[in-house]
Amino acid sequence: MKENETDKGPGLDGFFISVLVCLLALLLDQRLGEPRRWHPLVGFGRMAAALEGRLNRPPGEGIARGLLALCLLVAPVLLVLCGLQYELPQPVWLVVEVLALWLALSLRGLAEHGEAVANALKAEDLPLARQQVGRIVSRNAEVLDENGVAAAATESMLENGADAVFASLFWFLVAGVPGVVLHRMVNTLDAMWGYRNERYLTFGRTAARLDDVLNWVPARLTAATYTLLGRTALAWHCWRVQARNWDSPNAGPVMAAGAGALGVTLGGPAPYTGGIKQRPVLGRGPAPDARSIDGAITLVRQGAWLWVMALLCGSGLWLVFAGGAL
């Protein structure tokens, strides 16, 4: 948000308006979902793939080239946005903020993907469930049984809720449109280049590490949200004890707390194209099923609205009392 002169405290009215933007973006996402065509992140992904094809030669020998590719993709967008932030009239910039955050959130799109898997499992259509889960996870869906499909979808809902929903809200509130766009671009590059294989191990390292940094605080806020909304004692125990065993410093707290909040067991061995990956067990309870997917979607949805409503009420009350005290 552009800072305005106020008698109610430094930046408080601006923060209140930013929370209102979050509310409007959530309502827009709930009403429209993701654009079916011409999504900016799709175009960004194509540009990233083309640039990687040119710079990552020979594959596997390019930390500096990976850093160069990240800067070439990210820096021009941020410079344009920072310029527009101070050049556009305030009402126009508010519209830009709502649209940018709407495009970054993907709450309805995430829920629709998860519900497609859950509905197929409820209909006992395992081939369709495998097909649907294959759209949102990178593991070998064709060999998953019903519990494996449910586990993959549940984990995806919990982890992508942190990346696409809570981190987007966090970075918008902290740094406005440039912040949320930076996060979504880096997160997209990490999803494309952040693999520990011969091709991407060095080239994608900068994007992966920057994504870890940008998601460190949002991931723990997400884990706290899941803990608050689910089985609190179990979620806190799983977060505290199990998260450190996961290979990702941010996915560990999110999925451990989420598994505990749902009262199910996640993690464990998972089939990928290169073979079975042995992963630590997260959570405690029965194997996941269609209800676990629905529960994960509910955690994300309720958590997003909890954030916005709590911040809206808190900042609104602060403005009222601060204004009355002057």
N, C-alpha and C positions, 0 to 999 in steps of 0.2 A: 504493500500500500504506500502511496505517497503520504508523507507526513504533513499534517495540517497544524496550524496554530490552534491551541486549545487552552482553556483555563482549567480543565479537569484533570490535568496530569499529563506527563510526557508520553505521547503515543498511545494513550489508553483508548481514545476514540477511534484511532486508526486500527487498533487491534480488534475492537468491537466490530468495526466494519469488515475486517478480514474474516472474523468468525461468521458474520452474516453471509459473506461470499461462500464460505464452506457450506453453509446451510442451503443456499441457492444451488450450488453445484451438486450437492447430494440429491436435492429434489429433481434437478434436471436429469441426473443419472437414473434416478428411480423412474422417471417418466419416459425417457428416451433410450436409455442404455447406451451402448457404444455405437458410433457410426458404423454402418455396414460397409461403407465404401469411403475411400479417401481419408482414412485415419492417419494423422501425421506420424505416429510411431511406425506405421507400416512403411511409409516412404522413407523415414529415417533408417529403418532396418535395411532397406534395399540399398541405400547409400552406403551404409556401414559394410554390407557384404561386398559391394563393388570395390570400396577402398581397401578392405582387407585382402581381396584377391590381388590387388596391385602391389600393396606394400609388404605383405607377408610372404616374401620370397627370398631364399628358400624357407618353407614352413618350419617353424620351431626355433628360429634364431633371431628374435627381434624384440627385445624389451623396448629399445629406443624407438623402433618403428611402430610398436603398439602405442607408445606414448604419443608419437607424432600423429597417428591416425585418430586417437581420442581427441587431441587438441584441434585437429582440422575439422572434426565433426561437431564438437561441442562449442568451441570458442566463438565462431561466427554467430551462432544462434543466441548465445548469451549476450553478446555485444549488441545485437539488434534489439533484444528484449529490454536490456537496460536503457538503451536510447529511447525506445518507445515509451517506457515507463515515465520518463520526464518530459516527453514531447506531446503525448496525446492528452486531450482534455480529460479531466477527472471522470466524467460519466462514461466516456468511451473506454477508458482504461478499466473501469469497474466491469464493463461487459467483457473485456479481454480476460480479466481475472476469472470470472465465472466460467467462461468457455474453456480456458486453459486448465483449470482444476477439474472441470467435468471430463475433459478428454484424458486426464491423468488418472482419475479415480478407478473406473472399471468395476465398481461394486456390483451393479446389476449383471454385467457380462460375466464376472466371476461366478455369481450365484447361478446363472443360467447354465454355465458349463457343468457345475457341480450337480445341479438338479437333473440334467440330462443323464448323468451316470446313475444317480440315485433312483430315478424313475425306471431306468432299464433294469436295475437290480431288483426293484420291487416287482417288476413284471416277469422276473425270472428269465430275462433275455440276456444271458451271459455274453454271446457274441456282440450284441449291440452295446452292452456295457463296456466291453473291451475296446470297441471302436470309439466310443465317446471319451473314455479315459485316455486313450492314445492321443487325443487332441490336446491334452493339457499336461501330460507328463512325458519325460524322455525315456522311461523304462520300457522294456519289451512287453507291451500289453497283451500280446497274443498268447502268452503262457500263464497269465494271471488267473487264479481261481476267483471266486466271488469275494472272499475276504481280501485277497490281494488287490483286486480292483477297488474295493471300498477303502482300503488303506491308502492306496495311491491317490485317490480323489480327496480323501480327508486331509492328507498331508498337503496336497496342493492348495486346498482351500485355506488352511491355516497359514502356510508360508506366503502364498500370493496375497492373502489378506494383509499381511504385514508389509509386503513390498508395494502393492498397487493401491492400497486404501490408506492404511494408517501412516505410512511414510510420506505419501502424497499430502495428506492433511498436515502432518508435522512440518514438512519443508515449506509448504505454502505459508503457514503461520509464522515460521521463522524468517523466511527470506522471500516471500511473495512468489510471483510468477517465475522469475529467474531461478529461484531455489527449487521449485517443484519440477520445472522443466529440466534443470541440471540433473536432479535425482532420477527422473524417468529415462533420460538419455543414457546415463551411466548404468542404470539397472538393465536397460535393453542391451547395451554393449556387453555387460557381464553375462547376460543370458546367451548371447551369441558367441562370445569369445572366452568365457571363463571356464573352459574345460581343461582338465589336467591330462591332456594327451599331447602327442608329439607336435601337432599343428599349432595348438593354442597355448601351450604351457608358458612360453615367454611372451608371445605377442599379446595375449590377453591378460597378463599379470597386472598391469597398471589399472585396467578397467575393473578387475576383480578386487584389487586392494582398495581402490577408491569407493567401490560399491560397499565394501565392508565398513569403511569409515562413515559413509553417509547413512548407512542403515543401523549403526551401532545403537544410538539412542532410540530411534523409532522401534527397533526390534524389542527392546526391553520395555518400552511403554506398551507395545502390543502384548507382550507376555503378561504384563501386569493387568491389562484389560481382560485377557482371557481368564486370568486367575480370579479376578473380581467377579466376572459374570458366570463362571462355571462352578465346579466343585473346588472351592477355594483352597481348603487345606491340602487336598491331594495335588492340585495344580502347583501350589507353592513348593511342596515336597519334591515333585518331579523336576521342576525348574531348578531348584537348589542342588539336587543330587545328580540328575541325569544330563542336564544341558551341557556340562563341560565335556562329556564323552563324545558329543557330535562333532563332525569334522568342520562344520561351519560355525564361526563364533556368534552369528546372528540367528541362523535357523535353529540352532540348538535350544536357546531359551524359548523361542516362539513355539516350536513343535512340542517340546517337553511340557511347557505350561498348557498348551492346547490339548495335548493328549490327556493330561491329568484333569483338566477342566471338563473334558468329555467323558472321563472314566473308561478309556479304552487303551489298548496296547498298540502303539505304532512302532515304526522303525523295523529292525530285524533285516533278514536277507531280502534283497530285491533283484529281479532279473533285468539286466541291461544288455545291449547288443554285444558288448565285450565279455559278458558272463555274469555270474552272480556277485553282487556287491554285498559284503557283510557289513551291516550297520548296527549300532547299539540299539537296544530296546528303549523305547520312550513310553511313558505313561504306565498305567496299571489298570487291569480289568480285562474284559472279554475282547476278542478280535473285533475289528470294526465291521460295520455293515452299512446298509443304506441310511439308517437312522444316524449314524456317525457323520456321514456327509451332510445331512440336513442340520445336525447339531453344529458342525463347523461353520456352515453358512450363517446360522443364527448368531454364533459368537461374533463373526465379522460384522454382520449387519447391525446387531445391537450395540456393538462396541463403537462403530462409527457414529451412530446417532447419540450414544452416551457422550463421546468426546465433544461433539458439536453443541449439544444442549447444555452440558455442564459448563463449557467455556462461554457460551452465550449468556447463561444466567449469571455466571461469576463475573464476567467483564461488565455486564449490564448493571449489576448491583454495585460494582465498584465505581462505575461512572456516576450512578445516582448519589452514592454516599460521598464520593469525592466532590461532586458538584455542590452538594448540600453543605459541605464543610467549609466551602470558600465564601 
